Amino acid sequence: MNRLLISFALITSPLLAQASTSVSISVGQPGFYGQLELGNMGPPPVLYAQPQIILPGPVAYPPLYLRVPSSHYRNWRHYCGRYHACDRPVYFVRDDWYRNSYVPGYRRDHGWSEERHEDRDQRHEDHRHEHHDERR
């Protein structure tokens, strides 16, 4: 019985390793959600004037500025753990500011080639609209 289990584990482990591959999306790419580093930028436009904090703790942390999907900020108590931010004051940045101000500045400051990313951005937007149209 033990030999059978060991054989099964040896046969299936490469398959499981392949199944756990993931895609990494970083700041400045379409589809990125998470913390934004503002550097010397001023405070961005946010969705709520007061920061959201779910579990106030004994330590006063500086606020985080996050870009999250609307379903996440509307039910922040449920999603704050995904961002490791339940005990942190959180401001949710406006999506239009992220796309129109933050991303171009981030790309410029980090040496991104606009030509290289314009096609990918357009493909992402096209796919997003196609997916949205399918739900109707």
C-alpha positions in Angstrom: 0.0 0.0 0.0 2.8 2.4 0.9 4.6 1.7 -2.4 1.4 2.5 -4.3 1.0 5.8 -2.5 4.7 6.7 -3.1 4.4 5.7 -6.7 1.3 7.8 -7.1 3.0 10.8 -5.5 6.0 10.5 -7.7 3.9 10.3 -10.8 1.5 13.2 -10.0 4.0 15.7 -8.4 5.2 17.0 -11.8 1.6 17.5 -12.9 0.8 19.4 -9.7 3.8 21.6 -10.2 2.6 22.6 -13.6 -0.9 23.2 -12.4 0.3 25.7 -9.8 1.9 28.1 -12.3 0.7 31.7 -11.9 0.7 34.9 -13.8 2.4 37.9 -12.2 1.0 41.4 -12.8 2.9 44.4 -11.5 2.2 48.0 -10.9 1.6 49.9 -14.1 0.1 47.0 -15.9 -3.6 46.6 -16.7 -5.3 44.4 -14.1 -3.0 45.4 -11.2 -4.6 45.7 -7.8 -2.8 46.4 -4.6 -0.7 48.9 -2.8 0.6 52.0 -4.6 3.9 53.7 -3.5 3.3 57.4 -3.9 6.8 58.6 -3.3 6.8 62.4 -3.5 3.4 62.6 -5.2 0.7 64.4 -3.2 -2.3 62.5 -1.9 -4.3 61.1 -4.7 -8.1 61.4 -5.2 -9.7 58.7 -3.1 -13.1 57.1 -2.9 -13.8 57.9 0.8 -12.6 61.0 2.7 -11.9 58.9 5.8 -9.6 55.9 5.8 -11.2 52.5 6.2 -9.8 50.4 9.1 -11.3 47.1 10.1 -9.3 46.0 13.2 -7.7 49.0 15.0 -4.6 47.9 16.7 -2.2 49.2 19.3 0.2 50.5 16.7 -0.7 53.5 14.6 0.4 52.6 11.1 0.6 55.2 8.2 -2.2 54.8 5.7 -2.0 52.6 2.7 -3.2 53.7 -0.7 -4.7 50.8 -2.6 -6.3 50.1 -5.9 -8.8 47.4 -5.5 -11.9 46.1 -7.5 -15.1 47.8 -6.5 -16.5 44.6 -5.0 -13.5 44.6 -2.6 -13.9 48.2 -1.3 -17.6 47.7 -1.0 -17.1 44.7 1.2 -13.7 45.6 2.7 -14.2 43.6 5.9 -14.3 40.5 3.7 -11.3 41.3 1.5 -8.9 43.3 3.7 -7.0 40.1 4.6 -6.0 39.5 1.0 -4.1 42.8 1.1 -2.7 42.3 4.6 -4.5 45.5 5.5 -7.2 44.8 8.1 -5.2 46.6 10.9 -4.1 49.5 8.6 -5.9 52.7 7.7 -6.7 52.3 3.9 -7.6 54.8 1.3 -8.9 53.5 -2.0 -7.6 55.4 -4.9 -9.9 56.3 -7.8 -9.4 54.1 -10.8 -9.4 57.0 -13.3 -6.5 58.7 -11.3 -4.6 55.4 -11.3 -5.0 54.9 -15.1 -4.5 58.5 -16.2 -2.0 59.9 -13.7 -0.3 57.2 -11.7 0.4 54.6 -14.4 1.9 57.1 -16.9 4.1 58.6 -14.2 5.2 55.2 -12.9 6.1 54.0 -16.4 8.0 57.2 -17.1 9.9 57.0 -13.8 10.7 53.3 -14.3 11.9 53.5 -17.9 9.0 51.6 -19.5 8.8 51.9 -23.3 5.4 53.2 -24.2 5.4 51.5 -27.6 6.1 48.2 -25.9 3.0 48.5 -23.6 0.4 50.3 -25.8 -0.5 47.1 -27.7 -0.7 45.1 -24.6 -2.8 47.7 -22.9 -5.2 47.8 -25.8 -5.5 44.0 -26.0 -6.3 44.1 -22.2 -9.0 46.8 -22.7 -10.4 44.9 -25.7 -10.6 41.7 -23.7 -12.1 43.4 -20.7 -14.9 45.0 -22.9 -15.5 41.6 -24.6 -15.8 39.9 -21.3 -18.2 42.7 -20.0 -20.3 42.4 -23.2 -20.6 38.6 -22.7 -22.2 39.2 -19.3 -25.1 41.2 -20.7 
